Amino acid sequence: MKDFKSYTPEPDDKPQNTASGKPADVNSTVELAKVLSRAMNGKSEGQLLHTIIAEAERGKREGTLSNADLDNFYNALYPLLDGFKRKKLKEVIIKLKNI
């Protein structure tokens, strides 16, 4: 493997979702990261939040974003935020889960 883009897992080397034993959906996570990184370039915090919420709402409506994905997103960002931002993120996640 020369770089991450050229990596292809072996048939029995696929990431597993420990809850179901099914392969994890790595592509959707990578695509979400790409969309978010493009969206963040040169934007303010408010603009970023709006973009993230819009993408998440679209994903929920299309069925490509699950509540487990939202929980993973929250758990990844939680340690990086202060009290007010944690509370705001939790409110957004709850709102998105109800879509």
PyMOL commands that place a pseudoatom at each C-alpha (Angstrom):
pseudoatom trace, name=CA, resn=MET, resi=1, chain=A, elem=C, hetatm=0, pos=[0.000, 0.000, 0.000]
pseudoatom trace, name=CA, resn=LYS, resi=2, chain=A, elem=C, hetatm=0, pos=[1.547, 3.280, -1.122]
pseudoatom trace, name=CA, resn=ASP, resi=3, chain=A, elem=C, hetatm=0, pos=[-1.196, 5.554, 0.219]
pseudoatom trace, name=CA, resn=PHE, resi=4, chain=A, elem=C, hetatm=0, pos=[-4.683, 5.451, 1.709]
pseudoatom trace, name=CA, resn=LYS, resi=5, chain=A, elem=C, hetatm=0, pos=[-6.417, 5.865, -1.659]
pseudoatom trace, name=CA, resn=SER, resi=6, chain=A, elem=C, hetatm=0, pos=[-4.793, 2.747, -3.068]
pseudoatom trace, name=CA, resn=TYR, resi=7, chain=A, elem=C, hetatm=0, pos=[-5.723, 0.572, -0.069]
pseudoatom trace, name=CA, resn=THR, resi=8, chain=A, elem=C, hetatm=0, pos=[-8.153, -2.235, -0.821]
pseudoatom trace, name=CA, resn=PRO, resi=9, chain=A, elem=C, hetatm=0, pos=[-9.032, -4.577, 2.041]
pseudoatom trace, name=CA, resn=GLU, resi=10, chain=A, elem=C, hetatm=0, pos=[-8.653, -8.298, 1.572]
pseudoatom trace, name=CA, resn=PRO, resi=11, chain=A, elem=C, hetatm=0, pos=[-11.961, -10.250, 1.568]
pseudoatom trace, name=CA, resn=ASP, resi=12, chain=A, elem=C, hetatm=0, pos=[-11.615, -11.148, 5.257]
pseudoatom trace, name=CA, resn=ASP, resi=13, chain=A, elem=C, hetatm=0, pos=[-9.945, -7.819, 6.166]
pseudoatom trace, name=CA, resn=LYS, resi=14, chain=A, elem=C, hetatm=0, pos=[-13.055, -5.622, 5.804]
pseudoatom trace, name=CA, resn=PRO, resi=15, chain=A, elem=C, hetatm=0, pos=[-13.973, -3.357, 8.721]
pseudoatom trace, name=CA, resn=GLN, resi=16, chain=A, elem=C, hetatm=0, pos=[-16.724, -4.924, 10.790]
pseudoatom trace, name=CA, resn=ASN, resi=17, chain=A, elem=C, hetatm=0, pos=[-19.623, -3.293, 12.554]
pseudoatom trace, name=CA, resn=THR, resi=18, chain=A, elem=C, hetatm=0, pos=[-19.363, -5.018, 15.924]
pseudoatom trace, name=CA, resn=ALA, resi=19, chain=A, elem=C, hetatm=0, pos=[-23.076, -4.686, 16.641]
pseudoatom trace, name=CA, resn=SER, resi=20, chain=A, elem=C, hetatm=0, pos=[-24.282, -6.513, 13.531]
pseudoatom trace, name=CA, resn=GLY, resi=21, chain=A, elem=C, hetatm=0, pos=[-21.159, -8.231, 12.187]
pseudoatom trace, name=CA, resn=LYS, resi=22, chain=A, elem=C, hetatm=0, pos=[-21.759, -6.590, 8.784]
pseudoatom trace, name=CA, resn=PRO, resi=23, chain=A, elem=C, hetatm=0, pos=[-19.047, -4.620, 6.998]
pseudoatom trace, name=CA, resn=ALA, resi=24, chain=A, elem=C, hetatm=0, pos=[-18.918, -0.979, 8.110]
pseudoatom trace, name=CA, resn=ASP, resi=25, chain=A, elem=C, hetatm=0, pos=[-19.941, 1.584, 5.511]
pseudoatom trace, name=CA, resn=VAL, resi=26, chain=A, elem=C, hetatm=0, pos=[-16.577, 3.276, 5.142]
pseudoatom trace, name=CA, resn=ASN, resi=27, chain=A, elem=C, hetatm=0, pos=[-17.390, 4.944, 1.825]
pseudoatom trace, name=CA, resn=SER, resi=28, chain=A, elem=C, hetatm=0, pos=[-20.253, 7.034, 3.216]
pseudoatom trace, name=CA, resn=THR, resi=29, chain=A, elem=C, hetatm=0, pos=[-18.063, 8.189, 6.104]
pseudoatom trace, name=CA, resn=VAL, resi=30, chain=A, elem=C, hetatm=0, pos=[-15.271, 9.152, 3.722]
pseudoatom trace, name=CA, resn=GLU, resi=31, chain=A, elem=C, hetatm=0, pos=[-17.715, 10.967, 1.448]
pseudoatom trace, name=CA, resn=LEU, resi=32, chain=A, elem=C, hetatm=0, pos=[-19.196, 12.857, 4.408]
pseudoatom trace, name=CA, resn=ALA, resi=33, chain=A, elem=C, hetatm=0, pos=[-15.694, 13.889, 5.484]
pseudoatom trace, name=CA, resn=LYS, resi=34, chain=A, elem=C, hetatm=0, pos=[-14.951, 15.128, 1.953]
pseudoatom trace, name=CA, resn=VAL, resi=35, chain=A, elem=C, hetatm=0, pos=[-18.160, 17.147, 1.794]
pseudoatom trace, name=CA, resn=LEU, resi=36, chain=A, elem=C, hetatm=0, pos=[-17.537, 18.662, 5.216]
pseudoatom trace, name=CA, resn=SER, resi=37, chain=A, elem=C, hetatm=0, pos=[-13.929, 19.563, 4.483]
pseudoatom trace, name=CA, resn=ARG, resi=38, chain=A, elem=C, hetatm=0, pos=[-14.934, 21.297, 1.238]
pseudoatom trace, name=CA, resn=ALA, resi=39, chain=A, elem=C, hetatm=0, pos=[-17.721, 23.088, 3.079]
pseudoatom trace, name=CA, resn=MET, resi=40, chain=A, elem=C, hetatm=0, pos=[-15.368, 24.302, 5.848]
pseudoatom trace, name=CA, resn=ASN, resi=41, chain=A, elem=C, hetatm=0, pos=[-12.911, 26.035, 3.580]
pseudoatom trace, name=CA, resn=GLY, resi=42, chain=A, elem=C, hetatm=0, pos=[-13.117, 29.763, 4.385]
pseudoatom trace, name=CA, resn=LYS, resi=43, chain=A, elem=C, hetatm=0, pos=[-16.427, 29.612, 6.307]
pseudoatom trace, name=CA, resn=SER, resi=44, chain=A, elem=C, hetatm=0, pos=[-17.405, 31.026, 9.680]
pseudoatom trace, name=CA, resn=GLU, resi=45, chain=A, elem=C, hetatm=0, pos=[-18.526, 28.830, 12.577]
pseudoatom trace, name=CA, resn=GLY, resi=46, chain=A, elem=C, hetatm=0, pos=[-22.196, 29.680, 11.929]
pseudoatom trace, name=CA, resn=GLN, resi=47, chain=A, elem=C, hetatm=0, pos=[-21.886, 28.861, 8.245]
pseudoatom trace, name=CA, resn=LEU, resi=48, chain=A, elem=C, hetatm=0, pos=[-20.179, 25.570, 9.104]
pseudoatom trace, name=CA, resn=LEU, resi=49, chain=A, elem=C, hetatm=0, pos=[-22.934, 24.573, 11.502]
pseudoatom trace, name=CA, resn=HIS, resi=50, chain=A, elem=C, hetatm=0, pos=[-25.587, 25.396, 8.916]
pseudoatom trace, name=CA, resn=THR, resi=51, chain=A, elem=C, hetatm=0, pos=[-23.791, 23.315, 6.256]
pseudoatom trace, name=CA, resn=ILE, resi=52, chain=A, elem=C, hetatm=0, pos=[-23.309, 20.331, 8.580]
pseudoatom trace, name=CA, resn=ILE, resi=53, chain=A, elem=C, hetatm=0, pos=[-26.966, 20.395, 9.612]
pseudoatom trace, name=CA, resn=ALA, resi=54, chain=A, elem=C, hetatm=0, pos=[-28.134, 20.690, 6.004]
pseudoatom trace, name=CA, resn=GLU, resi=55, chain=A, elem=C, hetatm=0, pos=[-25.982, 17.724, 4.920]
pseudoatom trace, name=CA, resn=ALA, resi=56, chain=A, elem=C, hetatm=0, pos=[-27.126, 15.648, 7.875]
pseudoatom trace, name=CA, resn=GLU, resi=57, chain=A, elem=C, hetatm=0, pos=[-30.792, 16.453, 7.198]
pseudoatom trace, name=CA, resn=ARG, resi=58, chain=A, elem=C, hetatm=0, pos=[-30.340, 15.432, 3.574]
pseudoatom trace, name=CA, resn=GLY, resi=59, chain=A, elem=C, hetatm=0, pos=[-28.643, 12.195, 4.630]
pseudoatom trace, name=CA, resn=LYS, resi=60, chain=A, elem=C, hetatm=0, pos=[-31.405, 11.355, 7.103]
pseudoatom trace, name=CA, resn=ARG, resi=61, chain=A, elem=C, hetatm=0, pos=[-34.137, 11.996, 4.519]
pseudoatom trace, name=CA, resn=GLU, resi=62, chain=A, elem=C, hetatm=0, pos=[-32.324, 9.913, 1.891]
pseudoatom trace, name=CA, resn=GLY, resi=63, chain=A, elem=C, hetatm=0, pos=[-31.700, 7.126, 4.403]
pseudoatom trace, name=CA, resn=THR, resi=64, chain=A, elem=C, hetatm=0, pos=[-27.915, 7.312, 4.101]
pseudoatom trace, name=CA, resn=LEU, resi=65, chain=A, elem=C, hetatm=0, pos=[-27.331, 8.662, 7.618]
pseudoatom trace, name=CA, resn=SER, resi=66, chain=A, elem=C, hetatm=0, pos=[-28.395, 6.585, 10.608]
pseudoatom trace, name=CA, resn=ASN, resi=67, chain=A, elem=C, hetatm=0, pos=[-28.880, 7.509, 14.243]
pseudoatom trace, name=CA, resn=ALA, resi=68, chain=A, elem=C, hetatm=0, pos=[-25.782, 5.431, 15.009]
pseudoatom trace, name=CA, resn=ASP, resi=69, chain=A, elem=C, hetatm=0, pos=[-23.813, 7.619, 12.576]
pseudoatom trace, name=CA, resn=LEU, resi=70, chain=A, elem=C, hetatm=0, pos=[-25.085, 10.701, 14.405]
pseudoatom trace, name=CA, resn=ASP, resi=71, chain=A, elem=C, hetatm=0, pos=[-24.035, 9.200, 17.740]
pseudoatom trace, name=CA, resn=ASN, resi=72, chain=A, elem=C, hetatm=0, pos=[-20.569, 8.452, 16.345]
pseudoatom trace, name=CA, resn=PHE, resi=73, chain=A, elem=C, hetatm=0, pos=[-20.299, 12.026, 15.047]
pseudoatom trace, name=CA, resn=TYR, resi=74, chain=A, elem=C, hetatm=0, pos=[-21.302, 13.402, 18.449]
pseudoatom trace, name=CA, resn=ASN, resi=75, chain=A, elem=C, hetatm=0, pos=[-18.868, 11.134, 20.307]
pseudoatom trace, name=CA, resn=ALA, resi=76, chain=A, elem=C, hetatm=0, pos=[-16.025, 12.154, 17.995]
pseudoatom trace, name=CA, resn=LEU, resi=77, chain=A, elem=C, hetatm=0, pos=[-16.611, 15.898, 18.432]
pseudoatom trace, name=CA, resn=TYR, resi=78, chain=A, elem=C, hetatm=0, pos=[-17.685, 15.969, 22.085]
pseudoatom trace, name=CA, resn=PRO, resi=79, chain=A, elem=C, hetatm=0, pos=[-14.159, 16.043, 23.577]
pseudoatom trace, name=CA, resn=LEU, resi=80, chain=A, elem=C, hetatm=0, pos=[-13.173, 18.945, 21.321]
pseudoatom trace, name=CA, resn=LEU, resi=81, chain=A, elem=C, hetatm=0, pos=[-15.970, 21.292, 22.425]
pseudoatom trace, name=CA, resn=ASP, resi=82, chain=A, elem=C, hetatm=0, pos=[-16.633, 23.478, 25.452]
pseudoatom trace, name=CA, resn=GLY, resi=83, chain=A, elem=C, hetatm=0, pos=[-19.813, 23.210, 27.556]
pseudoatom trace, name=CA, resn=PHE, resi=84, chain=A, elem=C, hetatm=0, pos=[-22.012, 25.540, 25.475]
pseudoatom trace, name=CA, resn=LYS, resi=85, chain=A, elem=C, hetatm=0, pos=[-20.990, 23.973, 22.173]
pseudoatom trace, name=CA, resn=ARG, resi=86, chain=A, elem=C, hetatm=0, pos=[-21.481, 20.462, 23.569]
pseudoatom trace, name=CA, resn=LYS, resi=87, chain=A, elem=C, hetatm=0, pos=[-25.012, 21.382, 24.609]
pseudoatom trace, name=CA, resn=LYS, resi=88, chain=A, elem=C, hetatm=0, pos=[-25.733, 22.911, 21.195]
pseudoatom trace, name=CA, resn=LEU, resi=89, chain=A, elem=C, hetatm=0, pos=[-24.346, 19.856, 19.387]
pseudoatom trace, name=CA, resn=LYS, resi=90, chain=A, elem=C, hetatm=0, pos=[-26.481, 17.555, 21.553]
pseudoatom trace, name=CA, resn=GLU, resi=91, chain=A, elem=C, hetatm=0, pos=[-29.585, 19.603, 20.668]
pseudoatom trace, name=CA, resn=VAL, resi=92, chain=A, elem=C, hetatm=0, pos=[-28.759, 19.377, 16.955]
pseudoatom trace, name=CA, resn=ILE, resi=93, chain=A, elem=C, hetatm=0, pos=[-28.197, 15.610, 17.159]
pseudoatom trace, name=CA, resn=ILE, resi=94, chain=A, elem=C, hetatm=0, pos=[-31.543, 15.118, 18.937]
pseudoatom trace, name=CA, resn=LYS, resi=95, chain=A, elem=C, hetatm=0, pos=[-33.270, 17.225, 16.259]
pseudoatom trace, name=CA, resn=LEU, resi=96, chain=A, elem=C, hetatm=0, pos=[-31.647, 15.214, 13.475]
pseudoatom trace, name=CA, resn=LYS, resi=97, chain=A, elem=C, hetatm=0, pos=[-32.559, 11.895, 15.062]
pseudoatom trace, name=CA, resn=ASN, resi=98, chain=A, elem=C, hetatm=0, pos=[-36.223, 12.910, 14.950]
pseudoatom trace, name=CA, resn=ILE, resi=99, chain=A, elem=C, hetatm=0, pos=[-36.194, 13.409, 11.172]
for i in range(1, 99): cmd.bond("trace and resi %d" % i, "trace and resi %d" % (i + 1))
show_as sticks, trace
zoom trace
